[in-house]
Amino acid sequence: MLVKSVSELIGRTPLLLIDPAVHGLKNIKLYAKLEHLNPLGSLKDRAAFNILAGELDALSASGKSVIESSSGNMAKAMAVLCAMKGIPLRVVTNRIAVREVKQILQFLQVDLAEFPSMSSCPDPSDPNNPIAQIEREMAMEPDKFLHTSQFTNAKNMAAHQSCTGPEIADDIAGSGNGKVDYLIAGMGTTGSSRGCLQYLQGLNPKLKAIGVVAKKSHVIPGIRNADEMFEVGLFKRELYEAVLEASTDDAIDGMITLARKLGVLAGPTSGAAFSAACKYLSQVDQALEQEANAVFIVCDRVEWYLSYLQKYRPGLFSAGVEKKTGVHFVSERDASGAPEIDCKAAQALIDSDANTLVVDMRGGLAYKAGHIPGSVNIPAEKLSELLDFGVPFSKSQEILLVCPQGDDSKRFVVYLLSKKYKARSLAGGFISWRDSGLSIERGA
């Protein structure tokens, strides 16, 4: 096949029928829409091209730059499309969660403004909010940028309403299996799920859409948690039959199954969607009186996320190593049993025992904005690295670990207890401390 531009290869991705032996469903045929096979590596190829296609020549002639906020896939796709026309791209973000994404953007010479995330629930009034920063830059130089605004741009949805949805419908109809009854998709901008839904519900008004978000304090690149979804202009909760929460482990377990049993080398958003699809559909499968069809979207490729896997599941890279130690080997089940202390009791402990060490595991910017008086700041990623080489605390100290919402700190507590240190987690994390009205210290 001869093409004259890589953009000609966008779309027309395959639909894979999943072997029932993998998902265990009896009455539901489960399909995967393989969007990771787009030429630039993700489903965002469609939206990026649809948003930019009518603008590229004018932008190239005018010398304007494109400006966007993206955690990865939209930025990668736009970077390639802009680079081919010699158009500068500026990306303003606080959500890049993996090293490979940043590296490919640097390789493509993207002008990258990367802010630290203030918390697990970004505040729109935060001066480091990417959209607010974009608005400030455009106000200062109104003739310099085109803001493509993927979170509110209807062309994001239109790409999937006009192409992805029809492709899914045609492939299922062509197989003689009828219409789509369930659509399962990770939720970032919601452009793909809403666009597909608008087309597919026109063929089957009873179709149910299932959105997948990350659990609070869990990292799944490409999707947000439930609270963060309300920052997304395209998001409409009423369109979804259910919004399911997926954990980091759900995402990685799904990736492993897709890769090892189906040969689909997919990223964590895809793993989360597959895991959520299997869990949700297994609950409705037995009650069905006739066969149904379900589709989930494979968003992007595994290669972008090797450092993510190394961080959250290092055992995947430890073949032949018998003894596995470190914070990341603490299971969710073990972490759930970690000892906690509520805010009132924690304040009493700090007041009564000068030897208590309060370790704030949030990022430096969040710590500077407000922290428990007397606490020290060791961000979770840094603390994990330190613990790989030894515990930087005294066994005579009572250690109180504080993370944003009280979840991540539990893994560290379990690890420290295994090393015979005295440690507890602050129940509800710093958010609970703040909401309790207890004293907060500001500054470094």
C-alpha positions in Angstrom: 0.0 0.0 0.0 1.5 3.3 -1.1 0.7 6.5 0.9 1.9 10.0 0.6 1.4 11.0 4.2 1.3 9.2 7.5 -2.1 10.9 8.2 -3.6 8.6 5.5 -2.9 5.7 7.8 -5.0 7.0 10.6 -8.2 5.0 11.3 -9.6 1.8 9.9 -8.1 -0.1 12.9 -9.1 -3.8 13.4 -11.7 -5.1 15.8 -10.5 -8.2 17.6 -13.0 -10.8 18.9 -11.7 -11.9 22.3 -11.4 -15.6 23.0 -14.1 -16.6 25.5 -11.5 -18.7 27.3 -9.8 -15.4 28.3 -12.9 -13.5 29.6 -15.1 -16.4 30.7 -18.4 -14.8 29.5 -21.0 -17.1 28.2 -23.6 -14.9 26.6 -21.5 -11.8 25.6 -19.1 -11.5 22.8 -16.3 -9.2 23.8 -14.4 -7.2 21.2 -11.3 -5.0 21.4 -11.1 -1.9 19.1 -7.3 -1.9 18.4 -6.7 1.9 18.4 -3.0 1.3 19.4 -2.4 0.3 15.8 -2.9 3.9 14.5 0.3 5.1 12.9 1.3 7.4 15.7 0.4 4.9 18.4 -2.9 5.8 19.9 -6.6 6.6 19.5 -5.6 10.3 19.9 -4.3 10.2 16.3 -7.9 10.5 15.1 -8.8 13.5 17.3 -5.5 15.3 16.7 -5.8 15.0 13.0 -9.5 16.0 13.0 -8.8 19.1 15.2 -5.7 20.2 13.2 -6.5 19.1 9.6 -8.2 22.3 8.6 -5.7 24.5 10.4 -2.3 23.2 9.4 -1.8 25.2 6.1 -2.9 28.5 7.7 -0.8 27.9 10.7 2.2 27.1 8.6 1.7 30.3 6.6 1.1 32.5 9.5 3.9 31.3 11.8 1.5 30.7 14.7 2.1 28.0 17.2 -0.3 25.4 18.5 -0.7 25.3 22.3 -2.4 22.4 24.2 -2.6 20.7 27.6 -2.0 16.9 27.4 -0.7 14.1 29.5 0.8 12.3 26.5 -1.0 10.8 23.5 -2.7 14.0 22.2 0.7 15.8 22.5 2.5 13.0 20.7 0.1 13.0 17.8 -0.1 16.7 17.5 3.7 16.9 17.7 4.1 14.7 14.6 1.4 16.4 12.6 2.7 19.9 13.4 6.4 18.9 12.8 5.6 17.7 9.3 4.3 21.3 8.5 7.1 23.1 10.5 4.5 24.3 13.1 5.8 24.9 16.7 3.9 23.0 19.4 3.8 24.2 23.0 2.5 21.7 25.6 1.5 22.9 29.1 0.9 20.1 31.5 1.1 18.8 35.1 0.0 15.3 34.2 2.9 13.5 32.5 3.2 10.4 34.6 5.8 8.4 32.6 9.4 9.1 31.5 9.0 7.8 27.9 6.2 10.3 27.1 8.4 13.2 28.1 11.3 11.8 26.2 9.4 11.4 22.9 8.1 15.0 23.2 11.6 16.2 23.7 12.8 14.1 20.8 10.1 15.8 18.6 11.3 19.3 19.9 8.1 20.2 21.6 8.2 23.3 23.7 7.2 21.6 27.0 6.1 23.5 30.1 5.7 20.9 32.8 4.3 22.0 36.2 4.2 19.8 39.3 0.8 18.6 40.3 -0.4 20.3 43.5 -2.4 17.3 44.6 -4.4 14.3 43.5 -7.4 16.7 43.0 -6.1 19.7 41.0 -7.6 23.1 41.9 -8.8 25.2 39.0 -7.7 28.3 40.9 -4.2 26.9 41.3 -1.7 29.2 39.5 0.0 26.1 38.1 -3.2 24.8 36.6 -2.3 24.2 32.9 -5.4 25.6 31.4 -5.1 28.8 33.4 -1.5 29.1 32.3 -2.5 28.7 28.7 -5.1 31.4 29.1 -2.5 33.8 30.6 -0.1 33.1 27.8 -2.7 33.7 25.1 -3.8 36.9 26.8 -0.2 38.2 26.8 0.4 37.1 23.1 -3.0 36.8 21.4 -1.6 36.5 17.9 1.0 33.8 18.7 -1.1 30.7 19.5 -4.0 28.5 18.4 -5.4 26.8 21.5 -6.8 23.4 20.3 -8.5 22.8 23.7 -9.0 19.1 23.5 -11.1 19.0 26.7 -13.8 21.2 25.2 -13.3 20.9 21.4 -16.3 19.2 19.7 -13.9 18.0 16.9 -12.5 15.6 19.5 -15.8 13.8 19.7 -16.6 14.3 16.0 -13.5 12.2 15.0 -15.0 9.2 16.8 -18.6 9.9 15.8 -17.7 10.0 12.1 -15.0 7.3 12.0 -14.4 5.1 15.1 -18.1 4.4 15.8 -19.0 3.5 12.3 -16.0 1.3 11.9 -17.0 -0.7 15.1 -20.6 -0.9 13.9 -19.7 -2.0 10.4 -17.3 -4.7 11.6 -19.8 -6.2 14.0 -22.6 -6.1 11.5 -20.3 -7.6 8.8 -19.7 -10.5 11.1 -23.4 -11.2 11.3 -23.5 -10.6 15.1 -25.9 -7.6 15.2 -25.3 -4.4 17.1 -23.2 -3.1 20.0 -24.9 -3.5 23.4 -22.1 -2.3 25.7 -19.2 0.2 25.2 -16.5 0.3 27.8 -13.8 3.0 27.7 -11.3 4.8 29.9 -12.2 8.4 30.6 -9.7 11.2 29.9 -11.3 13.9 27.7 -14.2 11.5 27.0 -14.0 12.4 23.3 -13.7 8.8 22.2 -16.4 7.3 24.3 -18.9 10.2 23.7 -18.2 10.2 19.9 -18.6 6.5 19.6 -21.6 6.5 21.8 -23.4 9.2 19.7 -23.1 7.0 16.6 -23.7 3.6 18.1 -26.7 4.6 20.1 -28.3 5.8 16.9 -28.2 2.2 15.8 -29.1 0.8 19.2 -30.8 3.2 21.6 -30.5 0.6 24.4 -26.7 0.6 24.2 -25.1 1.1 27.6 -21.8 3.0 28.0 -19.5 2.2 30.9 -16.8 4.7 31.8 -13.6 3.7 33.6 -11.7 6.0 35.9 -8.8 5.6 38.2 -9.2 5.1 42.0 -8.1 8.1 44.0 -4.4 8.0 44.7 -3.9 5.4 41.9 -2.0 6.3 38.8 -3.3 5.2 35.4 -1.8 7.4 32.7 -4.4 8.7 30.3 -7.4 8.6 32.6 -8.6 10.6 35.6 -10.2 9.8 38.9 -13.9 10.5 39.5 -13.5 13.9 41.1 -11.2 15.1 38.3 -13.7 14.2 35.6 -15.7 17.3 36.5 -12.8 19.5 35.2 -13.4 18.1 31.7 -15.7 20.2 29.5 -16.8 17.3 27.3 -17.8 15.0 30.2 -21.5 14.4 30.8 -22.1 11.9 33.6 -25.7 11.2 32.5 -24.5 9.5 29.3 -22.9 6.6 31.2 -24.7 3.7 32.7 -21.9 3.3 35.2 -18.5 4.8 36.0 -16.2 2.1 37.4 -13.0 2.7 39.4 -9.9 0.8 38.5 -6.7 0.4 40.5 -3.2 0.5 39.3 -3.1 -3.3 39.8 -6.3 -3.7 37.7 -4.6 -1.7 34.9 -1.4 -3.7 35.0 -3.1 -7.1 35.4 -5.2 -6.2 32.3 -2.1 -5.3 30.4 -0.5 -8.6 31.3 -3.6 -10.6 30.1 -3.9 -8.6 26.9 -0.2 -9.1 26.1 0.4 -12.7 27.2 -3.0 -14.3 26.2 -4.1 -12.2 23.2 -0.8 -10.7 21.8 -2.2 -7.2 22.3 0.7 -5.0 23.5 -1.4 -2.3 25.1 -0.9 0.4 27.7 -2.5 0.8 31.2 -5.6 2.7 30.1 -6.4 -0.3 27.9 -5.6 -2.7 30.7 -7.9 -0.9 33.0 -10.7 -0.9 30.4 -10.3 -4.6 29.8 -10.3 -5.4 33.6 -13.4 -3.2 34.1 -15.1 -4.8 31.1 -14.6 -8.3 32.5 -15.8 -7.4 36.0 -18.9 -5.5 34.9 -19.9 -7.9 32.1 -19.5 -10.9 34.4 -22.2 -9.5 36.6 -24.8 -9.1 33.8 -23.8 -12.1 31.8 -25.7 -14.8 33.6 -29.0 -12.7 33.6 -29.0 -12.2 29.8 -31.6 -14.1 27.9 -30.0 -13.5 24.5 -26.5 -12.9 23.2 -25.0 -9.4 23.4 -22.0 -7.6 22.1 -19.5 -5.5 24.1 -16.6 -3.4 22.9 -13.7 -1.9 24.8 -11.1 0.4 23.4 -7.4 -0.4 23.3 -6.0 3.2 23.5 -2.2 2.9 23.1 0.9 0.8 23.2 2.8 -0.8 26.0 6.2 0.6 24.9 5.4 4.0 26.3 4.9 2.6 29.8 7.9 0.4 30.6 9.1 2.8 33.3 5.5 2.8 34.7 5.6 -1.0 34.9 9.1 -0.9 36.4 7.8 1.4 39.1 4.5 -0.2 40.0 5.3 -3.9 39.2 9.1 -4.3 39.3 8.6 -8.1 39.6 7.8 -8.2 35.9 11.4 -7.4 35.2 12.8 -9.8 37.9 12.6 -13.2 36.2 14.6 -15.7 38.1 14.9 -13.5 41.2 13.5 -15.5 44.1 13.5 -12.8 46.8 11.4 -9.8 46.0 11.7 -6.9 48.5 10.7 -3.2 48.3 7.7 -1.0 48.8 6.3 -1.9 45.3 6.0 -5.6 46.3 3.5 -4.8 49.0 0.1 -6.0 47.7 -3.1 -3.9 47.9 -4.5 -6.6 50.3 -1.6 -6.3 52.7 -1.6 -2.5 52.4 -5.3 -2.4 53.4 -4.5 -3.8 56.8 -1.8 -1.2 57.6 -2.3 0.5 61.0 -3.8 4.0 60.9 -4.2 6.9 63.3 -6.9 9.6 62.9 -6.1 13.3 62.9 -7.1 14.0 66.5 -5.0 11.1 67.8 -2.1 12.1 65.5 -2.2 15.6 66.9 -2.1 14.2 70.5 0.8 11.9 69.6 2.8 14.8 68.1 2.1 17.0 71.1 3.1 14.3 73.6 6.1 12.6 71.9 8.8 14.9 70.6 10.5 11.8 69.0 7.6 11.3 66.6 8.7 11.9 63.0 6.0 13.1 60.6 6.9 12.3 57.0 4.9 14.2 54.3 5.0 12.1 51.1 3.4 14.7 48.8 5.3 16.6 46.2 7.4 19.6 47.1 5.0 22.2 45.8 2.0 20.7 47.7 4.2 20.5 50.9 5.1 24.2 50.5 1.5 25.2 50.1 0.6 23.6 53.4 1.8 20.8 55.7 1.6 19.5 59.3 3.8 21.7 61.5 7.2 20.1 62.1 6.8 17.5 59.3 9.6 16.7 56.9 9.0 16.3 53.1 10.1 13.2 51.4 8.0 12.7 48.2 6.7 9.1 47.7 8.9 8.4 44.7 12.0 9.6 46.5 11.2 7.7 49.7 10.7 4.5 47.7 14.2 4.9 46.2 15.7 5.6 49.6 14.1 2.5 51.1 15.6 0.4 48.3 19.0 1.1 49.9 18.0 1.2 53.5 15.6 2.9 56.0 16.6 6.5 56.7 14.9 6.5 60.1 15.7 5.4 63.6 13.9 2.4 65.1 13.4 4.4 68.3 11.2 6.8 66.4 7.4 6.6 65.9 7.0 7.3 62.2 3.8 8.9 60.9 3.4 8.8 57.1 1.2 11.4 55.4 0.1 11.1 51.7 -2.7 13.1 50.0 -5.6 10.8 50.9 -4.2 8.1 53.2 -3.9 5.3 50.7 -0.4 5.3 49.3 1.2 5.7 52.7 -0.2 2.4 53.8 2.1 0.5 51.5 5.1 2.2 53.0 3.8 1.5 56.5 3.6 -2.2 55.8 7.1 -2.2 54.4 8.5 -0.4 57.4 6.8 -2.7 59.8 8.3 -5.7 58.0 11.7 -4.1 58.8 10.8 -3.8 62.5 10.2 0.0 62.4 7.3 1.7 64.3 5.1 3.3 61.6 1.5 4.3 61.1 -0.4 6.0 58.3 -2.5 9.2 58.8 -6.1 8.1 58.1 -7.5 10.2 55.2 -4.1 11.8 54.6 -3.3 15.5 54.5 -6.8 16.2 53.1 -8.4 14.9 56.2 -6.0 16.9 58.4 -6.8 20.1 56.5 -10.5 19.4 56.6 -10.3 18.8 60.4 -9.2 22.4 60.8 -6.0 21.5 62.5 -2.9 23.7 62.4 -1.2 24.0 59.0 2.3 25.4 58.4 3.1 27.0 55.1 6.4 27.5 53.2 9.4 25.3 52.7 
